[in-house]
Amino acid sequence: MSGRDRITAKVAAAKEKSKADSKSKSGDARDIGDFEYEKKNAKVLKKALHNINVSLGTLLAAMKDLAMLRGSDVTPDGKLGGKGFIMNFRDMKSTLNTAVSDLSDITDTIADELTNPRWGLSNTEVKGIKKDQEKTEEEVEEVEEIVEEPKKEKPEDKSEGESGDDISPDDVKNSAEVESINRYKSLLEGPSSMDKTARDLSKNILANLMRGE
């Protein structure tokens, strides 16, 4: 299983757990009785659902933006803000993530409610609601994957002497390919005094060899 598949499975499991927890708090059954449903109110709920989904989309875009940043890129002390408004950068991203999760639960709830035939919505309207909700859930999962994926280290962040380019038999299934790549690696690396530009070029060539290009 690839790293992305593991993250996707983790996100899906967390979402199911969240829904299960929500059900356990509110109860699985409802007491509807002889309540009179009016379609005009369903239209208001439908409009609210649309507006919340728009807000959710905006928050997801913000999460993508923040996911591109590391704390060290924007703050010397792990915090943002100034006079009266100071917040830990990591906590800020966590709070935003919670807000997205909460709004997602609300949209799921309203969408489920509107599938009740007693609201009198047409099959086309119900299908449209379900389709929009599926699209929103896909967007949420996509952003959650991006946020949870570890940010790659910059080359300058590695301590001196750490190349990160060592090749082992575990990296390539065919042992003959390992020997071939190691042979090319020794030729490309050359003397230890090679300048930075030459080293970078050799790494790119080596990467292409590993991909079979």
C-alpha positions in Angstrom: 0.0 0.0 0.0 1.4 3.4 -1.0 1.7 6.3 1.3 -1.2 8.1 -0.4 -3.4 5.0 -0.1 -2.6 4.8 3.7 -3.4 8.4 4.2 -6.7 8.0 2.2 -7.6 5.0 4.4 -6.7 6.9 7.5 -8.9 9.9 6.5 -11.8 7.6 5.6 -11.5 5.8 8.9 -11.4 9.1 10.8 -14.5 10.3 9.0 -16.5 7.2 9.7 -15.4 7.4 13.4 -16.6 11.0 13.5 -20.0 10.1 12.1 -20.3 7.2 14.5 -19.4 9.4 17.4 -22.0 12.0 16.2 -24.7 9.3 16.0 -23.8 8.0 19.5 -24.3 11.5 20.9 -27.5 12.4 19.2 -29.1 8.9 19.1 -29.8 6.8 16.1 -33.6 7.3 16.1 -35.7 10.5 15.8 -39.2 11.2 17.1 -40.9 12.8 14.0 -44.5 12.0 15.0 -47.1 13.8 12.9 -44.9 16.8 12.0 -46.1 18.7 9.0 -43.4 19.3 6.4 -43.6 22.4 4.2 -41.7 22.4 1.0 -40.9 26.1 1.3 -38.9 25.4 4.3 -37.0 22.7 2.5 -36.0 25.4 -0.1 -34.5 27.4 2.8 -32.6 24.4 4.0 -31.4 23.7 0.5 -30.2 27.3 0.2 -28.4 27.1 3.5 -26.7 23.9 2.4 -25.5 25.6 -0.7 -24.1 28.6 1.2 -22.3 26.4 3.8 -20.8 24.4 0.9 -19.5 27.6 -0.6 -18.0 28.6 2.8 -16.5 25.1 3.1 -14.9 25.4 -0.3 -13.3 28.7 0.8 -11.9 27.2 4.0 -10.5 24.2 2.0 -8.7 26.7 -0.3 -7.2 28.3 2.8 -6.1 24.9 4.1 -4.3 24.2 0.9 -2.5 27.6 1.1 -1.4 27.0 4.7 -0.3 23.4 3.9 2.3 24.9 1.5 4.0 26.6 4.4 6.2 25.4 7.2 6.3 27.2 10.5 9.9 28.1 10.0 9.0 29.8 6.7 6.7 32.4 8.4 7.5 32.6 12.1 10.6 32.7 14.2 8.8 31.5 17.4 6.1 29.3 16.1 3.4 31.9 16.4 1.6 34.5 14.3 -0.1 37.7 15.2 0.7 40.9 17.1 -0.9 43.1 19.7 -3.8 41.2 21.3 -4.1 38.5 18.6 -1.4 35.9 18.9 -1.8 32.3 18.0 0.4 29.3 17.6 0.8 28.5 13.9 0.2 24.8 14.4 -2.9 25.4 16.5 -4.2 27.8 13.9 -4.0 25.2 11.2 -5.5 22.6 13.6 -8.4 25.0 14.4 -9.1 25.5 10.7 -9.1 21.8 10.1 -11.6 21.4 12.9 -13.8 24.1 11.4 -13.8 22.2 8.1 -14.7 19.0 9.8 -17.6 20.6 11.7 -19.0 22.3 8.6 -18.7 19.0 6.7 -20.7 17.3 9.3 -23.4 20.0 9.1 -23.7 19.7 5.3 -23.9 15.9 5.6 -26.7 16.3 8.1 -28.7 18.8 6.1 -28.2 16.8 2.9 -29.4 13.6 4.6 -32.5 15.5 6.0 -33.4 16.7 2.5 -33.6 13.2 1.2 -36.7 12.6 3.4 -39.5 12.2 0.8 -41.9 14.0 3.2 -40.3 17.3 2.2 -41.8 16.9 -1.2 -38.6 17.5 -3.2 -38.5 16.0 -6.7 -36.2 13.1 -7.6 -34.1 15.5 -9.7 -33.6 17.9 -6.7 -32.6 15.0 -4.4 -30.2 13.6 -6.9 -28.7 17.1 -7.3 -28.2 17.4 -3.6 -26.5 14.0 -3.4 -24.3 14.8 -6.3 -23.2 18.1 -4.8 -22.5 16.4 -1.5 -20.4 13.7 -3.0 -18.3 16.4 -4.8 -17.8 18.3 -1.5 -16.8 15.1 0.3 -14.2 14.4 -2.4 -12.8 17.9 -2.1 -12.5 17.6 1.7 -10.7 14.2 1.4 -8.4 15.6 -1.2 -7.4 18.6 1.0 -7.1 16.4 4.1 -4.6 14.2 2.2 -2.6 17.2 1.2 -2.5 18.5 4.7 -1.5 15.2 6.3 1.2 14.3 3.8 4.6 15.2 5.3 6.3 18.2 3.8 9.5 17.3 2.0 12.8 18.6 3.4 14.6 21.2 1.5 18.1 20.2 0.5 19.7 22.9 2.7 17.8 21.6 5.7 19.9 18.4 5.7 22.9 18.3 7.9 26.3 18.2 6.3 27.3 14.8 5.1 23.7 13.5 4.6 23.1 12.9 1.0 19.8 11.0 1.3 20.7 9.3 -2.1 22.0 6.0 -0.8 20.6 3.1 -2.9 19.8 -0.3 -1.3 18.4 -3.5 -2.8 15.1 -2.6 -1.1 14.8 0.4 -3.4 15.0 -1.6 -6.6 13.6 -5.0 -6.9 16.1 -6.3 -9.5 19.6 -6.8 -7.9 21.2 -6.4 -11.4 19.6 -3.0 -11.6 21.1 -2.1 -8.1 24.6 -3.1 -9.2 24.2 -1.1 -12.5 22.9 2.0 -10.7 25.6 1.8 -8.0 28.2 1.6 -10.7 26.8 4.7 -12.5 26.5 6.4 -9.1 30.2 6.0 -8.3 31.1 7.4 -11.8 28.8 10.3 -11.5 29.8 11.3 -7.9 33.5 11.5 -8.9 35.9 13.1 -6.5 34.7 14.5 -3.2 35.8 18.0 -4.3 33.1 18.2 -7.0 31.3 21.5 -6.9 27.6 21.9 -6.0 26.4 22.4 -9.6 28.1 19.2 -10.7 26.7 17.3 -7.7 23.1 18.5 -8.5 23.5 17.5 -12.1 24.7 14.0 -11.2 21.7 13.5 -8.8 19.3 14.4 -11.7 21.0 11.9 -14.0 21.0 9.3 -11.3 17.3 9.9 -10.6 16.5 9.4 -14.3 18.4 6.2 -14.4 16.4 4.9 -11.4 13.2 5.7 -13.2 14.4 3.9 -16.3 14.5 7.1 -18.4 
